[in-house]
Amino acid sequence: MPNRTQAPELLADPLAEANQPSSLLARFGPDKALQLDSGATLEHWQIAYQTYGELNAARSNAVLVCHALTGDQYVASRNPVTGKGGWWTAMIGPGKPIDTDRFFVICANVLGGCMGTTGPASTDPATGKPWGLSFPMVTIRDMVRAQAHLMDSLGIDSLFCVAGGSMGGMQVLQWAATYPTRVFSALPLATAAKHSAQNIAFHEVGRQAVMADPDWRQGRYLDEGTRPSKGLSVARMGAHITYLSEPALHRKFGRKLQERSAPTFTFDADFQVESYLRYQGISFVERFDANSYLYVTRAMDYFDLAADHDGVLAKAFAGTRTRFCVASFTSDWLFPTTDSRAIVHALNAAGASVSFVELESDKGHDAFLLEEPNLFATTRGFIGAAARARGI
């Protein structure tokens, strides 16, 4: 394995993308002010998005894909900052389970993000400076509200499908609970109806790593020309471990040394797994805003769908006509199968149409992003059946 010690060369300026993204952009003013769960209001805000395929005449073939924590709107196209391909090209494209020859696919950067949707790296119109920590806290429901405004602006009253994994799956569930008549089918993958105490703990370690970096400057690093690279890199390294499984790490790295035949007896990256994690941290810092990391992880922590419905998850889906397909992975310890079963039990109690599959995989939480033939077969079958029922 090559020694990865340098950050990849960036093609576009991430700071510029926060305000003027390379993707499509919808801007909203006071007539479409965004009311947040925190009680704050965003009177001027924007949402960056990408589309693939064509909307049919009946506007009935739209699929909204919701991204995970560190994702973005470039779900099936080249990222302008990194130059890498889309993060879900295994699932989305011509002839793939979410077939862009058949469906109109939309993916939006989440509220609080840093790739063009309003967030802490965006310019506060009241000051002309980056929002930083003056940006209000956001929730998963706020993200979905923003997406609903986008759908309105595109003239899409009803979504054929809302799909996503991890934090994207949380958004899928929130869509189905908040706008049940607007969601024909829902595909939540590797997710949960609430964030566990363990996951909140992992996020807090990451946030503390960012905030402990002297260059964080109480969140004012953009104004002061610094960047908490070391803290954010450590946060990313820790989080990345949770996306993998021990078998996957062992298969890929084991205890192999990095370009050497013997230990150096130093704190250099002797092992390949160390070099891999350091590269993950460095490359992440180059493309992602540190404050956005704080805000979006916090939004996940606050997510508890049952809490909004008297503590009874089934009430969130009462009377729903949405078709659901819930999937989990055997080696996912971040969002284990028990989380998915809790969702399925609630849907069954609500009388919803739901199918569930636990997929065999040793790739951990990230399995939903990777080449998994059983996942492709499951989603292709579910989407195909839903499309026939929809008449598209």
C-alpha positions as CSV (number, residue, x, y, z in Angstrom):
1,M,0.0,0.0,0.0
2,P,1.4,3.4,-0.9
3,N,2.3,5.8,1.8
4,R,-0.5,8.4,1.9
5,T,0.9,11.4,3.8
6,Q,-0.2,14.2,1.5
7,A,-3.7,15.6,1.1
8,P,-5.2,15.2,-2.4
9,E,-5.1,18.2,-4.7
10,L,-8.4,20.0,-4.7
11,L,-10.1,21.2,-7.9
12,A,-12.5,23.8,-6.6
13,D,-12.3,26.0,-3.5
14,P,-14.4,24.5,-0.7
15,L,-14.9,27.9,0.9
16,A,-16.3,29.3,-2.4
17,E,-18.6,26.2,-2.7
18,A,-20.2,27.1,0.6
19,N,-21.9,30.2,-0.9
20,Q,-21.7,29.7,-4.7
21,P,-21.8,25.9,-5.3
22,S,-21.1,24.4,-8.7
23,S,-24.4,22.5,-8.5
24,L,-27.9,23.8,-9.0
25,L,-29.1,26.2,-6.4
26,A,-32.5,27.4,-5.0
27,R,-32.6,30.6,-3.0
28,F,-35.4,31.6,-0.7
29,G,-36.4,34.9,0.9
30,P,-38.7,36.1,3.7
31,D,-41.8,34.8,1.9
32,K,-40.3,31.3,2.3
33,A,-38.6,31.8,5.7
34,L,-37.4,28.6,7.2
35,Q,-38.7,28.0,10.8
36,L,-36.4,25.8,12.8
37,D,-37.0,23.5,15.7
38,S,-34.7,25.7,17.8
39,G,-37.2,28.6,17.5
40,A,-34.9,30.5,15.1
41,T,-35.9,31.6,11.7
42,L,-33.8,31.8,8.5
43,E,-35.3,34.6,6.4
44,H,-32.7,34.3,3.6
45,W,-31.4,30.8,2.9
46,Q,-30.4,28.5,0.0
47,I,-30.3,24.8,-0.8
48,A,-27.8,23.3,-3.3
49,Y,-28.9,20.2,-5.2
50,Q,-28.2,18.0,-8.2
51,T,-30.6,16.2,-10.5
52,Y,-30.3,13.2,-12.8
53,G,-32.7,11.9,-15.4
54,E,-35.9,13.6,-16.4
55,L,-39.1,14.4,-14.6
56,N,-42.1,12.9,-16.5
57,A,-45.2,14.8,-17.6
58,A,-47.2,13.6,-14.6
59,R,-44.4,14.6,-12.2
60,S,-44.7,11.1,-10.6
61,N,-41.2,9.6,-11.0
62,A,-39.2,11.8,-8.7
63,V,-36.8,10.1,-6.3
64,L,-35.2,12.1,-3.5
65,V,-31.9,10.7,-2.2
66,C,-30.8,11.9,1.2
67,H,-27.1,11.9,2.0
68,A,-25.3,10.7,5.1
69,L,-23.2,12.7,7.6
70,T,-20.2,13.6,5.3
71,G,-22.0,13.3,2.0
72,D,-23.3,15.9,-0.4
73,Q,-25.5,16.5,-3.4
74,Y,-23.1,14.8,-5.8
75,V,-24.6,11.4,-5.4
76,A,-24.0,10.2,-8.9
77,S,-21.7,12.8,-10.5
78,R,-18.2,14.2,-10.1
79,N,-17.5,16.2,-6.9
80,P,-16.1,19.6,-8.0
81,V,-13.9,19.8,-5.0
82,T,-12.3,16.4,-4.9
83,G,-12.8,15.4,-8.5
84,K,-14.1,12.0,-7.3
85,G,-17.2,10.3,-8.7
86,G,-20.5,10.3,-6.9
87,W,-20.8,8.6,-3.5
88,W,-23.7,6.3,-4.6
89,T,-22.9,5.5,-8.2
90,A,-23.2,1.8,-7.3
91,M,-26.9,2.4,-6.8
92,I,-27.8,5.3,-9.1
93,G,-27.5,5.5,-12.8
94,P,-28.8,4.1,-16.1
95,G,-29.9,0.5,-15.6
96,K,-29.1,0.6,-11.9
97,P,-31.5,-0.1,-9.0
98,I,-32.4,3.7,-9.0
99,D,-32.5,3.9,-12.8
100,T,-31.9,7.4,-14.1
101,D,-33.4,6.4,-17.5
102,R,-36.7,5.8,-15.6
103,F,-36.6,8.1,-12.6
104,F,-35.9,11.8,-11.9
105,V,-33.4,11.7,-9.1
106,I,-32.8,14.7,-6.8
107,C,-30.1,15.0,-4.1
108,A,-29.7,18.1,-1.9
109,N,-26.9,19.1,0.4
110,V,-28.4,19.2,3.9
111,L,-29.1,22.3,5.9
112,G,-26.1,23.0,8.1
113,G,-23.8,21.5,5.4
114,C,-20.9,23.1,3.6
115,M,-21.4,22.4,-0.1
116,G,-23.8,25.2,-0.9
117,T,-26.8,24.8,1.4
118,T,-26.9,27.4,4.2
119,G,-24.8,26.4,7.1
120,P,-22.1,27.8,9.5
121,A,-19.6,28.3,6.6
122,S,-22.1,30.4,4.6
123,T,-22.1,34.1,4.7
124,D,-24.6,35.6,7.2
125,P,-26.4,38.3,5.3
126,A,-26.7,40.5,8.4
127,T,-22.9,40.7,8.9
128,G,-21.3,39.8,5.6
129,K,-19.1,37.3,7.5
130,P,-19.4,33.5,7.9
131,W,-22.1,32.4,10.3
132,G,-19.8,30.3,12.5
133,L,-21.3,29.4,15.8
134,S,-23.9,32.1,15.4
135,F,-25.7,29.8,13.0
136,P,-28.7,28.3,14.8
137,M,-28.8,24.6,15.7
138,V,-30.5,22.4,13.1
139,T,-32.3,19.1,13.4
140,I,-33.1,16.3,11.0
141,R,-36.6,17.7,10.7
142,D,-35.2,21.1,9.8
143,M,-33.3,19.4,7.0
144,V,-36.4,17.7,5.7
145,R,-38.4,21.0,5.9
146,A,-35.8,22.6,3.7
147,Q,-36.0,19.7,1.2
148,A,-39.8,20.1,1.2
149,H,-39.4,23.7,0.2
150,L,-37.1,22.6,-2.6
151,M,-39.7,20.1,-3.8
152,D,-42.3,22.8,-3.8
153,S,-40.0,25.1,-5.9
154,L,-39.6,22.2,-8.4
155,G,-43.3,21.6,-8.6
156,I,-43.1,18.1,-7.1
157,D,-46.1,17.5,-4.8
158,S,-45.5,13.8,-4.4
159,L,-42.2,11.9,-4.4
160,F,-42.2,8.4,-5.8
161,C,-39.5,7.4,-3.4
162,V,-37.3,8.8,-0.7
163,A,-34.1,6.8,-0.1
164,G,-31.0,7.0,2.0
165,G,-28.7,5.3,4.5
166,S,-27.4,6.2,7.9
167,M,-28.3,9.9,8.5
168,G,-29.9,9.8,5.1
169,G,-32.1,7.0,6.4
170,M,-33.1,9.3,9.4
171,Q,-34.2,11.9,6.8
172,V,-36.2,9.2,5.0
173,L,-38.1,8.3,8.2
174,Q,-38.7,12.0,9.0
175,W,-40.1,12.6,5.5
176,A,-42.5,9.7,5.9
177,A,-43.6,10.9,9.3
178,T,-43.9,14.6,8.5
179,Y,-45.2,14.4,4.9
180,P,-46.9,11.0,4.6
181,T,-49.0,12.0,1.7
182,R,-46.0,13.2,-0.3
183,V,-44.0,10.0,0.0
184,F,-45.2,7.0,-2.1
185,S,-42.4,4.7,-1.1
186,A,-39.5,4.9,1.4
187,L,-36.2,3.1,1.5
188,P,-34.4,3.7,4.8
189,L,-31.1,1.7,5.0
190,A,-28.7,1.0,7.8
191,T,-30.4,3.6,10.1
192,A,-32.4,4.1,13.2
193,A,-35.4,6.0,14.5
194,K,-33.2,7.5,17.2
195,H,-29.6,8.0,17.8
196,S,-28.2,5.7,20.5
197,A,-26.2,6.7,23.6
198,Q,-23.2,5.0,22.1
199,N,-23.4,6.9,18.9
200,I,-23.9,10.2,20.7
201,A,-20.8,9.4,22.7
202,F,-18.7,8.8,19.6
203,H,-19.9,12.1,18.1
204,E,-19.0,14.0,21.3
205,V,-15.5,12.7,21.2
206,G,-15.2,13.9,17.6
207,R,-16.7,17.3,18.5
208,Q,-14.3,17.7,21.4
209,A,-11.4,16.9,19.2
210,V,-12.4,19.7,16.9
211,M,-13.0,22.2,19.7
212,A,-9.7,21.3,21.4
213,D,-7.7,22.3,18.4
214,P,-6.3,25.8,19.1
215,D,-7.0,26.8,15.5
216,W,-10.7,26.3,16.0
217,R,-10.8,29.8,17.7
218,Q,-14.2,29.3,19.3
219,G,-15.6,28.6,15.8
220,R,-14.2,31.8,14.3
221,Y,-11.4,30.2,12.3
222,L,-12.7,31.4,8.9
223,D,-12.7,35.0,10.1
224,E,-9.2,34.6,11.6
225,G,-7.7,32.7,8.6
226,T,-7.0,29.5,10.5
227,R,-8.4,26.0,10.3
228,P,-8.7,23.3,13.0
229,S,-7.2,20.7,10.7
230,K,-5.7,18.5,13.3
231,G,-8.8,18.3,15.4
232,L,-11.1,17.6,12.5
233,S,-8.7,15.0,11.2
234,V,-8.8,13.1,14.5
235,A,-12.6,13.4,14.6
236,R,-12.8,11.9,11.1
237,M,-10.4,9.1,11.9
238,G,-12.4,8.1,15.0
239,A,-15.7,8.2,13.1
240,H,-14.3,6.2,10.1
241,I,-13.5,3.3,12.4
242,T,-17.1,3.1,13.4
243,Y,-18.2,2.7,9.7
244,L,-16.1,-0.4,9.3
245,S,-16.1,-3.9,10.9
246,E,-13.3,-5.8,12.4
247,P,-13.4,-8.5,9.7
248,A,-13.2,-5.8,7.0
249,L,-10.3,-4.1,8.7
250,H,-8.5,-7.4,9.2
251,R,-9.1,-8.4,5.5
252,K,-7.9,-5.1,4.2
253,F,-5.0,-4.4,6.6
254,G,-4.4,-7.1,9.2
255,R,-1.2,-6.2,11.0
256,K,0.7,-5.4,7.8
257,L,3.5,-2.9,8.0
258,Q,3.6,0.2,5.9
259,E,6.4,0.1,3.4
260,R,8.9,-1.4,5.9
261,S,10.0,-4.8,6.9
262,A,10.3,-4.1,10.7
263,P,8.8,-1.7,13.2
264,T,10.5,1.7,13.5
265,F,10.0,1.8,17.3
266,T,8.6,5.4,16.8
267,F,5.1,6.9,16.6
268,D,5.3,7.0,12.8
269,A,2.6,5.1,10.9
270,D,4.2,1.7,11.1
271,F,1.0,-0.2,10.2
272,Q,-1.0,0.2,7.0
273,V,-4.2,0.8,8.9
274,E,-2.5,3.8,10.6
275,S,-1.5,5.2,7.3
276,Y,-5.0,4.6,5.9
277,L,-6.7,6.4,8.8
278,R,-4.3,9.4,8.6
279,Y,-5.1,9.7,4.9
280,Q,-8.8,9.6,5.6
281,G,-8.4,12.4,8.2
282,I,-6.2,14.6,5.9
283,S,-8.4,14.2,2.9
284,F,-11.6,14.9,4.9
285,V,-10.2,18.2,6.3
286,E,-9.6,19.5,2.8
287,R,-13.2,19.1,1.7
288,F,-15.4,19.6,4.8
289,D,-16.0,22.5,7.2
290,A,-15.3,21.8,10.8
291,N,-18.3,23.7,12.2
292,S,-20.6,21.9,9.8
293,Y,-19.2,18.7,11.3
294,L,-20.3,19.9,14.7
295,Y,-23.8,21.0,13.6
296,V,-24.6,17.9,11.5
297,T,-23.4,15.4,14.1
298,R,-25.5,17.3,16.7
299,A,-28.6,17.1,14.4
300,M,-28.1,13.3,14.4
301,D,-27.8,13.2,18.2
302,Y,-31.1,15.1,18.6
303,F,-33.0,12.7,16.3
304,D,-35.6,10.7,18.2
305,L,-38.7,10.2,16.1
306,A,-40.8,8.6,18.8
307,A,-40.1,11.5,21.2
308,D,-42.2,13.7,18.8
309,H,-45.1,11.3,19.1
310,D,-45.6,10.7,22.9
311,G,-42.7,8.3,23.0
312,V,-44.6,5.8,20.7
313,L,-42.8,5.3,17.4
314,A,-45.9,3.7,15.8
315,K,-47.7,6.9,16.1
316,A,-45.2,8.6,13.8
317,F,-46.6,6.4,11.0
318,A,-50.2,6.2,12.0
319,G,-52.4,5.9,8.9
320,T,-49.5,6.0,6.5
321,R,-50.0,4.7,3.0
322,T,-46.3,4.8,2.2
323,R,-44.6,1.6,1.1
324,F,-41.5,0.9,3.1
325,C,-38.4,-1.3,2.6
326,V,-36.1,-1.4,5.6
327,A,-32.7,-3.0,5.3
328,S,-29.8,-3.6,7.7
329,F,-26.4,-5.4,7.6
330,T,-25.2,-8.2,9.8
331,S,-21.8,-6.5,10.6
332,D,-23.1,-3.0,11.1
333,W,-22.5,-2.3,14.8
334,L,-23.1,1.5,14.5
335,F,-26.7,1.0,13.4
336,P,-27.3,-2.7,14.2
337,T,-30.2,-4.8,13.0
338,T,-32.0,-4.2,16.3
339,D,-32.5,-0.6,15.3
340,S,-34.1,-1.6,12.0
341,R,-36.3,-4.1,13.6
342,A,-37.6,-1.4,16.0
343,I,-38.6,0.6,12.9
344,V,-40.3,-2.4,11.3
345,H,-42.2,-3.3,14.5
346,A,-43.5,0.3,14.7
347,L,-44.5,0.2,11.0
348,N,-46.3,-3.1,11.5
349,A,-48.1,-1.7,14.6
350,A,-49.2,1.3,12.4
351,G,-50.5,-1.1,9.8
352,A,-48.0,0.1,7.2
353,S,-46.9,-1.9,4.1
354,V,-43.3,-2.8,5.0
355,S,-40.7,-5.4,3.9
356,F,-37.5,-6.0,5.8
357,V,-34.3,-7.7,5.1
358,E,-31.1,-8.2,7.1
359,L,-28.3,-8.5,4.5
360,E,-25.3,-10.7,5.1
361,S,-22.1,-8.6,4.8
362,D,-18.8,-8.2,6.7
363,K,-18.3,-4.6,5.4
364,G,-19.8,-2.9,8.4
365,H,-21.9,0.2,8.3
366,D,-20.5,1.4,5.0
367,A,-21.9,-1.7,3.3
368,F,-24.9,0.4,2.0
369,L,-22.4,2.5,0.0
370,L,-20.5,-0.4,-1.5
371,E,-20.9,-3.1,-4.1
372,E,-23.4,-5.4,-2.4
373,P,-25.3,-7.6,-4.9
374,N,-27.9,-8.6,-2.3
375,L,-28.7,-4.9,-1.6
376,F,-29.0,-4.2,-5.3
377,A,-31.4,-7.1,-5.8
378,T,-33.5,-6.0,-2.8
379,T,-33.8,-2.4,-3.8
380,R,-34.3,-3.2,-7.5
381,G,-37.2,-5.5,-6.6
382,F,-38.8,-3.1,-4.1
383,I,-38.5,-0.1,-6.4
384,G,-39.7,-2.0,-9.4
385,A,-42.8,-3.2,-7.6
386,A,-43.5,0.3,-6.2
387,A,-43.1,1.7,-9.7
388,R,-45.7,-0.7,-11.1
389,A,-48.1,0.2,-8.3
390,R,-47.5,3.9,-9.1
391,G,-48.0,3.3,-12.8
392,I,-44.6,4.5,-14.0
